[in-house]
Amino acid sequence: MGYTQNDISFVYHNSDSKDVSLPVNDLNTKAVRHFNQEFGFAQNEAWFKIRDGYTVKFKTDEIQYRIGYNKKGNWLNTVKIYHEPELNQTIRHIVKSNYYDYTIALVEEITVKNSTSYVVHIDNEKGFKKLYVSDGEINVMEEFSK
């Protein structure tokens, strides 16, 4: 079961289009507790208030994380953004088997509830494609010619 557009939280931007990080006292304690249990390895995380809750962002050496929580502090989703070397071998095989002459440029791994889906950005000399991979199936979301 894949995610829908409504399952993903987006960061609130102020009028300057810069992220506005929240002070610790403005955070939901349930969300902070969950975050610390699940992502205790995170450093320099930044919390943001969005329309329906909170988003926290941080980065490790190779992976960018964005975690969404609702207003009550319940976890909604986790989005990881990374490159091909960090991609699960099964998902890599699904993509490369169908698009062997393309390079995997970027991966967005989206976990909602107990389901993980992937948006895989691929390219070659002819163009770009954005693929949606879920439950062993692959679909083209967008494609552009160079």
N, C-alpha and C positions, 0 to 999 in steps of 0.2 A: 504494500500500500504506500503510495507516494504522497508527497506534500502538495498542498495547494498554495496559491499566492497568499491567501489569508492566513496561513500558518506561520509566515515569516515576519519577524519584527524588523523594522527599519529604524535607524538612528534618527533622532530628532535633530534638526539643524536650526540654529538661530538665524537672524536676518543677515548675518555676515557669512553664512554658509560654513561656519566653523562649529565643530562639536562642542557642546556645552556639558562638561562633566559635572556630576552632582557631588556635593559634599557627603561624607559618610553618614552624617546624622539624618540626611534626607532619604536614605535607602530603606527598603523594606527588609526587616530582619530575617524573615523566612527566606527571601531570595539570597541574601548574603550568606546565610547558613548553608543553603544548598550549594551555592557557588564554592564556598570554602571546602565543602566535603568532596565535591566532584572535580574541582579545578584548583586544588591546593597548591599545585605546581606553578600557578600563574604569578607573574610579577608585573608590576606597573599597569594593572588593569584600570580601566576607566569606565565609570557607570554613567548612563544617560537616561533621562526621563523621556519616554515616548508617549504617544496618545493613550495607549492601552496598557502601559506598564513600564518596564525597564529593559534596557539593553546594556550588556557589559562587553567590552572589547579588550583583547590583549593579544600579544604576539609572542610565540616562542621562536626559536632559531629558524624554523622552516614553515611554520603554520600560523595563520592568522585565525583567531577565534572571535565569534560573535554569538553571545548567548542571550536568549529572550526570556523574560519573565512577565507574567501578567501583574495587574495592580495588587493582587493578593499575595504575590511572591511565589506563585507556582511556576515551575519551569515549563516553558513552551517549546523551545527548540534550541539546537546548537548548529551553527554554521561554521565549518572549517574551510579555509581557503589555502590551497597549496599547489605544488607543481607535481609533475609526473612521478618523480622518485618516491614520493610519500603515498602514492595511490595504491589502494588494495589491489593485489595481483589478479584477483578474479575480475574486478571491474576493468582493470587495464586490459586483460585478455578479451573481454567482451568488446571493448572499443577498438582495439588493434585488429581483431579478427574481422571487423566490419569496415574499418577505415585504416588499413595497413599503410597507406601512403601519406598519412597525416601525422603531424606531431601534436602531442598533447601539450597545450600551452598553459592551461590553468584548470584546476578542479575546485568545485564548490560541493562540499559534502554536507548534506542537510539531514539532520536527525530530528524527527518530530514523533513524539510518543515512542513507540518501539520500532519505528520504521526509518531506515536510512536510504536516501536517494542521492543521486549525483548529477550535477550539471557539469559537463565536461566540455571545455573549449578546445577545439582542435583547428589546425590550419595546415595548409601546404601552399605551394606556389600559385595555385589557382584560386584559393579562397579560404574562408573561415566557416566553421559550423559550431553551433552550440547544441550539444546533445543532452538529452535527459535519460539517465539510466536508473531503472528501478525494477526490482523483482526479476532480474535477469533479462529484461527487455530494454531496447534502446530506441529512442525516437529523436528525430531532428526537431529542435525547437525553433532555430533560426539558421539561415545560411546567407552568406554574402560572397560575391565574386570580387577578385582583386582587379 
